[in-house]
C-alpha cells in the first residue's frame, strides 16, 4: 500500500498513485539516511524517476517534500488518528496502545518507505535539531503524549506521583529509543522475532509509567534522593 494522502501542491495529487508512491518512497529513504539538511533532491529525483526540475512543479521546496513524507507517516502511525482517548477505560487503556504498537510494527515490516519515515520521525530531537519541519512533528508528538498520559492518570493506569511533564519526557525518550532499536533491526529479527520482542519491550515501557505496585511506598525516605523533598501525595480518581 503506497502513499495516498493529498499533501504538497494540489497538482501532486494528479499524479498516478504509483508515481506518487515512488516519489514518497525515494524521499523517505533519502531523508532517513541523510537527515533533512543532508538530503539531496537530485538523488531523490534519480531514484523516483522524476527530473529535479519537476520537483518544483509539485513541491514548493525541500521542506515541503519532507513535510509531505512526515505528514503521511504521522497519519498512518500516530495513535492520535486511531484512538479516542475519552472512550478508553482503565481496562482497555494499555491493551489499546499495545495493539497500536503491534500494528505499527507490522506496517513498517510490510512497507519499506514507512519504515524509513518512521526512523526519521524517531530520530528527530528538538534539543538537537533546528529544522523547523522536524521540530513541528516533535511538538505534535509531545502534545499527543501529554494528552495520552493525562488520560491514563485520570483512569489510574499511569502513575501520578511525579510531575506530568517529567512523565511525558520519560515516555517520549523511552519510546523513541526502543522504536529506533527495533526499526534498525526489524529485517534481521524477522516478523515473528520482532513481534515477540516487541511484546517484552512494551511491557518494559508500560512498567515505567504504571503506578507503583501495591505495598511499595514511592515516598519512602530511604528511596529519596539525598536532600530531596518528597512530592505531595496525589490520589487516583475515586480513591
C-alpha positions as CSV (number, residue, x, y, z in Angstrom):
1,X,0.0,0.0,0.0
2,X,1.6,3.3,-1.1
3,X,1.2,7.0,-0.5
4,X,-2.4,8.1,-0.7
5,X,-2.9,11.3,1.3
6,X,-3.0,14.6,-0.6
7,X,-0.3,17.0,0.5
8,X,2.2,19.3,-1.1
9,X,0.9,21.4,-4.1
10,X,-2.5,20.4,-5.3
11,X,-1.1,19.2,-8.7
12,X,0.9,16.4,-6.9
13,X,-2.4,14.6,-6.3
14,X,-3.0,14.5,-10.0
15,X,0.0,12.1,-10.5
16,X,-0.8,8.4,-10.6
17,X,-0.7,6.6,-7.3
18,X,2.3,4.6,-8.5
19,X,4.3,7.8,-9.3
20,X,3.3,9.5,-6.0
21,X,4.4,6.4,-4.1
22,X,7.8,6.3,-5.9
23,X,8.5,9.9,-5.0
24,X,7.5,9.5,-1.4
25,X,9.4,6.2,-1.1
26,X,12.6,7.7,-2.5
27,X,12.3,10.8,-0.4
28,X,11.6,8.8,2.8
29,X,14.8,6.7,2.2
30,X,16.9,9.8,1.5
31,X,15.7,11.8,4.5
32,X,16.1,8.8,6.8
33,X,19.6,8.1,5.6
34,X,20.9,11.7,5.5
35,X,18.6,13.8,7.6
36,X,16.7,16.8,6.4
37,X,19.8,19.0,5.8
38,X,21.9,16.3,4.2
39,X,19.2,15.1,1.8
40,X,19.9,15.8,-1.8
41,X,16.9,16.4,-4.2
42,X,18.8,15.2,-7.2
43,X,19.3,11.8,-5.5
44,X,15.6,11.6,-4.8
45,X,14.8,12.6,-8.3
46,X,17.1,9.9,-9.8
47,X,15.6,7.2,-7.5
48,X,12.0,8.2,-8.2
49,X,12.4,8.6,-11.9
50,X,11.4,12.3,-11.8
51,X,13.6,15.1,-13.0
52,X,14.8,17.5,-10.4
53,X,13.1,20.5,-12.0
54,X,9.8,18.6,-11.8
55,X,10.0,18.7,-8.0
56,X,9.5,22.4,-8.0
57,X,6.3,21.9,-10.0
58,X,4.9,19.6,-7.4
59,X,6.6,20.9,-4.2
60,X,7.4,24.4,-3.0
61,X,10.8,23.3,-1.7
62,X,12.7,20.5,0.1
63,X,10.9,21.3,3.3
64,X,7.5,20.8,1.6
65,X,8.6,17.4,0.3
66,X,9.9,16.4,3.7
67,X,6.6,17.6,5.3
68,X,4.6,15.5,2.8
69,X,6.5,12.4,3.8
70,X,6.2,13.0,7.5
71,X,2.5,14.0,7.3
72,X,1.6,10.7,5.6
73,X,3.8,8.7,8.1
74,X,2.2,10.6,11.0
75,X,-1.3,9.9,9.6
76,X,-0.5,6.2,9.3
77,X,1.4,5.6,12.5
78,X,0.2,8.1,15.1
79,X,-2.2,6.7,17.7
80,X,-4.0,10.1,17.7
81,X,-5.6,9.2,14.4
82,X,-6.9,5.8,15.7
83,X,-7.6,6.1,19.4
84,X,-10.3,8.2,21.0
85,X,-8.9,8.9,24.4
86,X,-12.2,9.8,26.0
87,X,-13.6,6.3,25.2
88,X,-10.8,4.4,26.9
89,X,-11.4,2.7,30.2
90,X,-9.0,1.5,32.9
91,X,-9.3,-2.0,31.4
92,X,-8.8,-1.0,27.8
93,X,-6.1,1.6,28.2
94,X,-2.9,-0.4,28.0
95,X,-4.3,-3.2,25.7
96,X,-5.3,-0.5,23.2
97,X,-1.8,1.0,23.0
98,X,-0.2,-2.4,22.9
99,X,-2.4,-3.1,19.8
100,X,-1.3,0.2,18.2
101,X,2.3,-0.6,18.8
102,X,1.9,-4.1,17.3
103,X,0.1,-2.8,14.2
104,X,2.7,-0.1,13.6
105,X,5.5,-2.6,13.7
106,X,3.6,-4.8,11.2
107,X,3.0,-1.9,8.8
108,X,6.7,-0.9,9.0
109,X,7.7,-4.5,8.2
110,X,5.5,-4.5,5.1
111,X,6.2,-1.1,3.8
112,X,9.9,0.0,3.4
113,X,9.0,3.7,2.8
114,X,7.1,3.7,6.1
115,X,10.0,2.1,7.9
116,X,12.3,4.8,6.6
117,X,9.9,7.6,7.5
118,X,9.3,6.2,11.0
119,X,13.1,6.2,11.5
120,X,13.2,9.9,10.5
121,X,10.4,10.7,12.9
122,X,12.0,8.9,15.8
123,X,15.5,10.4,15.2
124,X,14.2,13.9,15.3
125,X,15.0,15.7,18.5
126,X,14.0,19.3,19.4
127,X,17.2,19.6,21.5
128,X,19.5,18.7,18.6
129,X,17.7,19.9,15.5
130,X,17.0,23.4,14.2
131,X,15.0,22.0,11.3
132,X,11.6,23.6,11.6
133,X,9.9,20.7,9.7
134,X,11.1,18.1,12.2
135,X,10.5,20.4,15.2
136,X,6.8,20.7,14.2
137,X,6.4,17.0,14.4
138,X,8.2,16.8,17.7
139,X,5.7,19.4,19.1
140,X,2.8,17.3,17.8
141,X,4.3,14.1,19.4
142,X,4.7,15.9,22.7
143,X,1.2,17.3,22.7
144,X,-0.3,13.9,22.0
145,X,2.0,12.3,24.6
146,X,0.7,14.8,27.2
147,X,-2.9,14.2,26.4
148,X,-2.5,10.4,26.4
149,X,-0.6,10.4,29.8
150,X,-3.2,12.8,31.3
151,X,-6.0,10.4,30.3
152,X,-4.0,7.4,31.7
153,X,-3.7,9.3,35.0
154,X,-7.4,10.0,35.1
155,X,-8.1,6.3,34.7
156,X,-5.4,5.3,37.2
157,X,-3.4,3.4,34.5
158,X,-0.5,5.8,34.7
159,X,1.3,7.0,37.9
160,X,0.6,10.5,39.1
161,X,3.2,10.8,41.9
162,X,5.7,12.7,39.8
163,X,5.2,15.8,37.5
164,X,3.3,15.0,34.3
165,X,5.9,16.9,32.2
166,X,8.6,14.5,33.5
167,X,6.5,11.5,32.6
168,X,6.0,13.0,29.1
169,X,9.7,13.3,28.7
170,X,10.4,9.8,30.0
171,X,7.7,8.3,27.8
172,X,9.0,10.1,24.6
173,X,12.6,9.2,25.3
174,X,11.9,5.6,26.1
175,X,9.6,5.0,23.1
176,X,11.9,6.8,20.6
177,X,14.9,4.8,21.8
178,X,13.1,1.5,21.7
179,X,11.4,2.2,18.4
180,X,14.8,3.0,16.8
181,X,16.4,-0.1,18.2
182,X,13.6,-2.2,16.8
183,X,13.3,-0.4,13.4
184,X,17.0,-0.7,12.8
185,X,16.9,-4.5,13.4
186,X,13.4,-5.4,12.1
187,X,14.7,-7.1,8.9
188,X,17.2,-9.2,10.8
189,X,14.7,-10.2,13.5
190,X,12.0,-11.2,11.1
191,X,8.3,-10.8,11.6
192,X,7.9,-13.4,14.3
193,X,11.0,-12.4,16.2
194,X,10.3,-8.7,16.1
195,X,6.6,-9.3,17.2
196,X,7.8,-11.5,20.1
197,X,10.4,-9.0,21.2
198,X,8.0,-6.0,20.8
199,X,5.7,-7.5,23.5
200,X,8.6,-7.6,26.0
201,X,9.6,-4.1,25.1
202,X,6.1,-2.8,25.5
203,X,5.9,-4.4,29.0
204,X,9.1,-2.6,30.0
205,X,7.7,0.7,28.7
206,X,4.4,0.1,30.5
207,X,6.2,-0.6,33.8
208,X,7.9,2.8,33.5
209,X,4.6,4.6,33.6
210,X,2.3,2.4,35.6
211,X,1.5,3.2,39.2
212,X,3.9,1.6,41.8
213,X,2.9,-1.9,42.8
214,X,0.8,-2.3,45.9
215,X,2.8,-2.3,49.1
216,X,5.6,-0.1,47.6
217,X,5.6,3.4,49.0
218,X,7.2,5.8,46.5
219,X,7.5,8.4,49.2
220,X,9.7,6.1,51.4
221,X,12.5,8.4,52.6
222,X,15.0,5.5,52.1
223,X,14.4,5.7,48.4
224,X,14.5,9.5,48.1
225,X,17.5,11.4,46.6
226,X,19.8,13.0,49.2
227,X,18.2,16.3,50.3
228,X,15.2,15.9,48.1
229,X,11.7,16.9,49.4
230,X,9.1,14.2,48.9
231,X,6.5,15.3,46.3
232,X,2.9,15.9,47.6
233,X,0.7,12.8,47.6
234,X,-1.9,12.6,44.9
235,X,-4.7,10.1,44.7
236,X,-6.1,8.2,41.7
237,X,-9.7,9.2,40.8
238,X,-12.2,7.6,43.1
239,X,-9.5,6.7,45.7
